[in-house]
Amino acid sequence: MHPDFEAAVAGGSLTSEGPGSTHRYRDVLLGGIAILLLAMAMLTSYSSAFGNPKPHNVQLVVTGDATAIAALEQQDALEVTVVGSAAEARAAVLDREADGAIVLPAPGTDDGVTTYIASGGGRALSQAIAGIGGSLAAQLNVANKTSDLAPLPANDPVGSIEFYAILFAGLGAALGATVFGRILGTVDTAKKFVERSVVLVLYAGVLAALITLWIDVALDAVTVDPWSVFAILWLTALAIGGAVTGVAALGGTIAALALTIALVVLGNTSSGGPLGVHVLNGFFQTLYYVFPQGDALDLLRSVQYFDGAAVSAPIIRLCIWAGAGILLTLTAMLLRVRRDVAARTASAAHVAPRS
């Protein structure tokens, strides 16, 4: 391995563990505490988000019996929207304007309840909505029919593969951006900015291609044109990698690692994972709009299961993350240039009187 690479990555040879710290036991204690805190943060975040999923702010469209609708509107876990027909209710689910829909029978008829779900939008969420429809049918003493408008593929019946695709696209991009920053050095010139940008774009493309190839060819879990999935994963990697690059340029490697940890601990869980965001509590639902993984997962689901419905907002928010990374990098570069100019000016002013 090239010695310059070893020095850039590890500050020394990679063929040994190095001489060790001068303050061995103190640093072992501090390092152990830091790792334990990270492990506990991940355990707390993932178990709190996924451990006991319950409906929360579920977007539910209903039509039919006004009395039954009024009872639904009293449930705090539901955000109920009333429409005029079963066709409108069905369209709302397909257009991703609602998580599910329930068509109730008109009073005095023996028509059954029809529940429209979309497992592709989150399996646990769709199961919860199906349960609501079944409970209403039992109360009204009529038949219940559940129709899945966006079923998950046979090779991904839980919807976990797409979540892991986004998770590892983001993690790979964040770690790659951090390592490239150590190898390529500080972005302090326009040439280095272009260099870092080209490296990040190419790396994100390769990362997205490898993940797409695996979930398509090896797992057969891609239901649309693989190029669409590749484009989403590439945009995800660029958004996260660009943001980490910008934070590293402005605050250094420690800041980049801090952002990476936040993305892993909070960003992945706030996406809702295979469950769906509306079975998370209010805290994680708020974080959904802060971190990019939720938008990336929603975008992938929209393309995979909903014919590209409601893709504009996720694309815009992912582009904002990428744009913020560019802006932070340029800001850091400008600040360094100004500091260098000021230092040279001060040095010249100090030398001039002596000459």
Stockholm file with secondary structure:
# STOCKHOLM 1.0

chainA/1-355         MHPDFEAAVAGGSLTSEGPGSTHRYRDVLLGGIAILLLAMAMLTSYSSAFGNPKPHNVQLVVTGDATAIAALEQQDALEVTVVGSAAEARAAVLDREADGAIVLPAPGTDDGVTTYIASGGGRALSQAIAGIGGSLAAQLNVANKTSDLAPLPANDPVGSIEFYAILFAGLGAALGATVFGRILGTVDTAKKFVERSVVLVLYAGVLAALITLWIDVALDAVTVDPWSVFAILWLTALAIGGAVTGVAALGGTIAALALTIALVVLGNTSSGGPLGVHVLNGFFQTLYYVFPQGDALDLLRSVQYFDGAAVSAPIIRLCIWAGAGILLTLTAMLLRVRRDVAARTASAAHVAPRS
#=GR chainA/1-355 SS CCHHHHHHHHSSCSSSCCSCCSSHHHHHHHHHHHHHHHHHHHHHHHHHHHSSCCCCSEEEEEESCHHHHHHHHTCTTEEEEECSSHHHHHHHHHTTSCSEEEECCCTTCCCCEEEEECGGGCHHHHHHHHHHHHHHHHHHTCCEEEEESSCCCTTCTTSHHHHHHHHHHHHHHHHHHHHHHHHHCCCCSHHHHHHHHHHHHHHHHHHHHHHHHIIIIITCCCCSCHHHHHHHHHHHHHHHHHHHHHHHHHHHHHHHHHHHHHIIIIIHHHTCTTTCGGGSCHHHHHHTTTSSHHHHHHHHHHHHHSTTTTCHHHHHHHHHHHHHHHHHHHHHHHHHHHHHHHHHHHHHHHHHHHC
#=GC SS_cons         CCHHHHHHHHSSCSSSCCSCCSSHHHHHHHHHHHHHHHHHHHHHHHHHHHSSCCCCSEEEEEESCHHHHHHHHTCTTEEEEECSSHHHHHHHHHTTSCSEEEECCCTTCCCCEEEEECGGGCHHHHHHHHHHHHHHHHHHTCCEEEEESSCCCTTCTTSHHHHHHHHHHHHHHHHHHHHHHHHHCCCCSHHHHHHHHHHHHHHHHHHHHHHHHIIIIITCCCCSCHHHHHHHHHHHHHHHHHHHHHHHHHHHHHHHHHHHHHIIIIIHHHTCTTTCGGGSCHHHHHHTTTSSHHHHHHHHHHHHHSTTTTCHHHHHHHHHHHHHHHHHHHHHHHHHHHHHHHHHHHHHHHHHHHC
//
